[in-house]
Amino acid sequence: MEILSSQVREATKAKFDAALENKTTILHFTQEPSRLVLPDYLKGQDCFFCKETKELLDEVQALSDKIELAVFDFVSDKEKAAEYGIDKIPATVIMGEQDYGIRFYGIPSGYEYTSLIEAIVDVSRRRTELSQPTRDALRAIHQPLHIQVFVTPTCPYCTTAVRLGHQFALESPLIKADMIESTEFPHLANRFQVYGVPKTVINETTTFEGAVPEEEFLANVLKAVNPRGA
């Protein structure tokens, strides 16, 4: 059974035909349910959407010859998972000729399907639509930053935060940005006290909620870089 409706499939293909410029590679880390071996902190939790996430990515890849999909087993390909810093599944990396630090943890369904498609387009174009002042500020960052945006598929505001995180990662080689589907990773949602979405966590120290505008998102990133404002 296909996951995408014919209407969504046709709209996505039209967007890809108009917007994709360069080859984009999707790396997907998953595991067959019968072979699922989870880290200790995930014991007792199944990868409920591994199958559906792989099927969704198969359908997306089929819509353009500019998209390549490579699938890896989380356990048997553990060296590849470690290379990309993958510690939970399902995990999806969107990259071009280099890794831009763009990650999806959990199935990018519902409203987050838009985040997936826009990330593919941005990576294919190798550029974002962020303002020049934002891009300049991001390129002036000199320390690693990890942005985690917690979402649910039914949240219409979450895509704004996910998109900004991914665009920030594309503009700075020191930023890694994750979409994390909260219900699939409750241990993380509990750890970071995610009571509402979107919730953004930067370097595990700076947090904020809501779909804030670009300037405010940047201000929080810079706050994480320099907490004392010095």
C-alpha positions in Angstrom: 0.0 0.0 0.0 1.4 3.4 -1.0 1.9 6.0 1.7 1.6 9.1 -0.5 -1.7 9.9 -2.1 -1.6 10.5 -5.9 -2.3 14.2 -5.3 0.7 14.6 -2.9 2.9 12.5 -5.2 2.1 14.6 -8.2 2.6 17.9 -6.3 5.9 16.7 -5.0 7.1 15.6 -8.4 6.2 18.9 -9.9 8.1 20.7 -7.1 11.2 18.5 -7.7 11.0 19.0 -11.4 11.0 22.8 -10.9 13.4 23.2 -8.0 16.0 20.4 -7.9 19.4 21.4 -9.3 22.1 19.0 -8.1 22.1 15.4 -7.0 20.9 14.8 -3.4 21.6 11.7 -1.4 19.3 10.3 1.3 21.0 8.0 3.7 18.5 6.0 5.7 19.3 3.9 8.8 16.8 1.3 9.8 16.4 -2.3 10.8 14.0 -5.2 10.0 11.7 -5.8 12.9 12.7 -9.4 13.2 16.4 -8.3 13.6 15.8 -5.3 15.8 18.5 -4.8 18.4 18.2 -1.6 20.4 20.6 0.3 22.6 20.2 -0.3 26.3 18.3 2.9 26.9 15.7 1.9 24.3 15.1 -1.6 25.5 11.5 -2.4 25.6 10.7 0.1 22.8 10.0 -1.0 19.3 10.9 0.9 16.1 7.3 1.3 15.3 7.7 3.3 12.1 10.9 1.9 10.6 9.0 0.1 7.9 6.8 3.0 7.1 9.7 5.5 7.0 11.6 3.3 4.5 8.5 3.0 2.3 7.9 6.8 2.4 11.5 7.4 1.4 11.3 4.9 -1.4 8.3 6.7 -2.8 10.0 10.1 -2.5 13.2 8.9 -4.2 11.1 7.5 -7.1 9.9 11.0 -8.0 13.2 12.4 -9.3 16.4 11.0 -10.8 18.3 13.7 -9.0 17.6 11.8 -5.7 19.6 8.8 -4.6 18.6 6.6 -1.6 21.0 4.4 0.3 19.7 2.2 3.1 21.8 0.9 6.0 21.1 -1.6 8.7 21.6 0.1 12.1 23.4 -2.9 13.6 25.2 -4.6 10.7 26.3 -1.3 9.3 27.2 0.1 12.7 30.5 1.7 11.3 28.5 3.7 8.8 26.0 4.7 11.6 28.9 5.8 13.8 30.4 7.8 10.9 27.3 9.9 10.7 26.6 10.0 14.4 23.4 8.0 14.2 22.4 6.6 17.6 18.7 5.9 17.1 16.3 4.8 14.3 14.6 5.5 12.1 17.2 8.1 11.0 17.5 10.0 7.8 20.4 12.1 6.5 19.9 14.5 3.6 23.2 15.4 2.0 24.9 16.4 -1.3 28.5 16.0 -2.1 29.0 16.6 1.6 27.2 16.1 4.9 25.4 19.3 6.0 24.3 18.0 9.3 20.6 17.7 8.4 18.9 14.8 10.3 15.4 13.4 10.7 14.8 11.1 13.6 11.5 9.4 13.3 9.1 9.4 10.4 8.7 12.7 8.6 5.0 12.4 8.1 2.1 14.7 8.5 3.3 18.3 8.5 6.9 17.2 8.7 6.6 15.8 5.2 7.0 19.4 4.1 10.2 19.7 6.1 11.6 16.6 4.3 10.8 17.9 0.9 12.1 21.4 1.6 15.4 20.0 3.0 15.9 17.9 -0.2 15.3 21.1 -2.3 17.7 23.2 -0.2 20.4 20.6 -0.3 19.9 20.1 -4.0 20.3 23.9 -4.5 23.2 24.1 -2.0 21.7 27.3 -0.6 18.9 28.6 1.6 16.6 31.5 1.6 17.8 32.9 4.9 18.6 36.6 5.1 22.1 37.7 4.5 22.6 39.0 8.1 21.6 35.6 9.4 23.9 33.8 7.0 26.8 36.1 8.0 26.2 35.5 11.7 26.1 31.7 11.2 29.3 31.7 9.2 31.0 33.6 12.0 30.3 30.8 14.5 33.5 28.9 15.5 32.3 26.2 17.8 30.1 23.1 17.2 26.3 23.5 17.8 23.7 20.8 18.0 20.1 21.8 17.4 17.3 19.4 18.3 13.8 20.3 17.3 11.1 18.1 18.9 7.9 17.8 16.9 4.8 15.7 16.3 3.4 15.0 12.9 0.1 16.8 13.7 1.8 20.1 14.7 1.3 22.7 12.0 3.8 25.1 13.6 6.7 22.6 13.9 7.8 22.8 10.3 8.9 26.4 10.9 11.3 25.4 13.6 12.6 22.3 11.8 13.1 24.3 8.6 15.1 27.0 10.4 17.3 24.4 12.1 18.0 22.6 8.9 18.7 25.8 7.0 21.1 27.0 9.8 22.9 23.6 9.4 23.2 24.1 5.7 24.8 27.5 6.1 27.3 26.5 8.8 29.6 23.5 8.8 29.6 23.5 12.6 25.9 23.1 13.1 24.0 19.8 13.2 20.2 20.0 13.3 17.8 17.2 14.1 14.1 16.8 13.7 13.0 14.5 16.5 9.6 13.0 16.5 8.7 13.2 20.2 6.4 10.2 20.4 8.9 7.9 18.8 11.7 8.9 21.3 10.0 9.4 24.6 13.2 9.0 26.6 14.5 12.2 24.9 11.2 14.0 25.2 11.2 13.2 29.0 14.9 14.2 29.3 14.3 17.6 27.8 10.9 18.1 29.4 9.0 18.4 26.1 5.5 19.3 27.1 4.6 21.2 24.0 5.9 21.3 20.4 7.9 22.6 18.7 10.5 22.7 21.4 14.1 23.5 20.4 17.1 22.4 22.4 20.5 23.8 21.5 23.7 22.1 22.9 21.4 20.7 25.6 21.6 24.0 27.5 19.5 26.6 25.6 15.8 25.8 25.1 12.8 27.6 23.7 9.3 26.7 22.6 7.2 27.8 19.6 7.6 28.6 16.0 9.7 31.8 16.4 10.8 34.0 13.5 14.2 33.7 11.9 15.7 36.6 14.0 14.6 35.1 17.3 15.8 31.6 16.3 19.2 33.1 15.5 19.3 35.0 18.8 18.8 31.8 20.7 21.6 30.1 18.7 24.0 33.0 19.4 22.9 32.8 23.1 24.0 29.1 23.1 27.3 30.1 21.5 27.9 32.9 24.1 25.7 32.3 27.2 27.1 35.3 29.1 26.6 37.7 26.2 30.2 38.7 26.4 
